[in-house]
Amino acid sequence: IQLSEVLSWQFSTFAGRGLNKEQLDMLGKKLLDGPDGPDGPIHWNKFSKVRLRTRSSSVWIWIDGILDLIKKFVWELWRDGCIMGFVSKERTRSLLREKPVGTFLIRFSESIRDGAITFSWVEQSAGEKHVHAVEPYTKKELSVLSLPNAIYNYTLTTAGRSHNPLVYLYPDTPKDAAFARYRAAGTGRRSKRVVPLSDPTPPPSPPRDMPMTDMDLEYPEVGWRLLPVS
């Protein structure tokens, strides 16, 4: 049995939707480093012990944490295809730069072993498109703020004006059409991820010749963070 079949069956059985080829390729190339991706011959013992690059945790523990997150907090969103999930930062950057400003996608954190979820979006400043991501939402945070409400409540402040940069769910679905039916009434609690930006533009992306990392851009004066993706 191929590893790709096992992984897709696992998500289909326990999370309501299996994995497509692109998601499986991401898992194979990004995490397993196998030349043949998830279809290559990988022994279970190796798969269960191989470590994530950024954490002292096995790939299996990380995937199990994501399955648990889906079942407890975003099952309908995953089942209905609203969450892209397994997509690398590099692929996220490539996909969003080809889309209109305000387009966003939802993906799983690659570095938090217990499972976390984030969203990335494309904005434009000084004539160039930049892709940003919010600090991942953990299970603890999702237990008090649903992901749809987090998406609706997320705001940026520029020149004294606040706006929500999330307009279209990738590839081109209006936010209301994608999430309105999942939004819980009366649970619009704002999170710490409301990020005030300095005038007049969003924080610049790291230079293009620098490798993309999971490092946060720190704003000590307010204690909130915005993760650079581009």
Number of C-alpha atoms within 10 A of each C-alpha: 7 11 19 21 14 13 17 17 16 18 20 14 11 14 21 16 18 20 19 12 12 12 17 22 20 18 22 20 15 17 19 22 13 15 10 13 20 24 16 14 12 15 9 11 8 12 15 13 13 17 18 20 14 11 13 11 18 19 23 17 17 22 20 17 17 24 19 18 21 23 14 13 16 21 18 16 17 19 16 11 11 18 21 19 20 21 22 18 21 12 10 25 20 13 17 24 19 12 18 18 19 22 26 29 23 22 22 22 25 26 17 19 21 18 23 24 24 21 24 23 28 27 20 15 12 8 6 8 18 23 26 23 23 20 21 21 23 16 20 9 13 18 12 12 19 19 24 19 22 20 19 19 18 19 19 18 18 16 11 11 9 15 11 14 18 23 20 21 22 22 14 14 15 15 19 14 10 18 18 12 9 15 17 13 7 7 12 16 12 14 15 12 19 19 21 20 17 13 11 11 13 18 15 13 16 14 9 8 6 8 9 15 12 14 10 14 13 12 13 8 6 10 10 16 19 21 20 23 22 24
